[in-house]
């Protein structure tokens, strides 16, 4: 449920915490890119580095992938009777190993970006992928998903809450990359 001002109300304290971090990272990302020109969005700091536009495309693709992973976890958990009603889900472990996660890694082909999309298209894709992620997360509010994991390439087996936590970490990781690009000495002025 949305409260006035667009703030989400969650029954689950853990989902409230995870979503606050996820929403904060997205708002920071929007603030970093909203006034950029198409030239700035397309700027690559090096031939083998992504542009801000490619980072935004990657973030949308990755968020879509995480939503599919979360849906699969819910499907498996439901099939096994592992989704329980819970009025207050307070203490679900959901932390991930950020030291391991923040090490450089190569993106899988399924989330490799395409160049040349406009900022408007990229932001629209990000909004769509976020709506889908929220839809999947809301299915669990007031319930508890247990004992189902799916393997992440860097972090190993992650459960529903850890995959959702990963979204904020992923966006924060690339937000730092956007900031580095914007501070590059050759970054276009407009």
Secondary structure as GFF3:
##gff-version 3
##sequence-region A 1 190
A	DSSP	three_ten_helix	4	6	.	.	.	ID=ss1
A	DSSP	alpha_helix	13	33	.	.	.	ID=ss2
A	DSSP	alpha_helix	38	42	.	.	.	ID=ss3
A	DSSP	alpha_helix	52	79	.	.	.	ID=ss4
A	DSSP	beta_strand	83	85	.	.	.	ID=ss5
A	DSSP	alpha_helix	98	101	.	.	.	ID=ss6
A	DSSP	three_ten_helix	109	111	.	.	.	ID=ss7
A	DSSP	alpha_helix	119	138	.	.	.	ID=ss8
A	DSSP	beta_strand	143	145	.	.	.	ID=ss9
A	DSSP	beta_strand	149	152	.	.	.	ID=ss10
A	DSSP	beta_strand	156	159	.	.	.	ID=ss11
A	DSSP	alpha_helix	160	182	.	.	.	ID=ss12
###
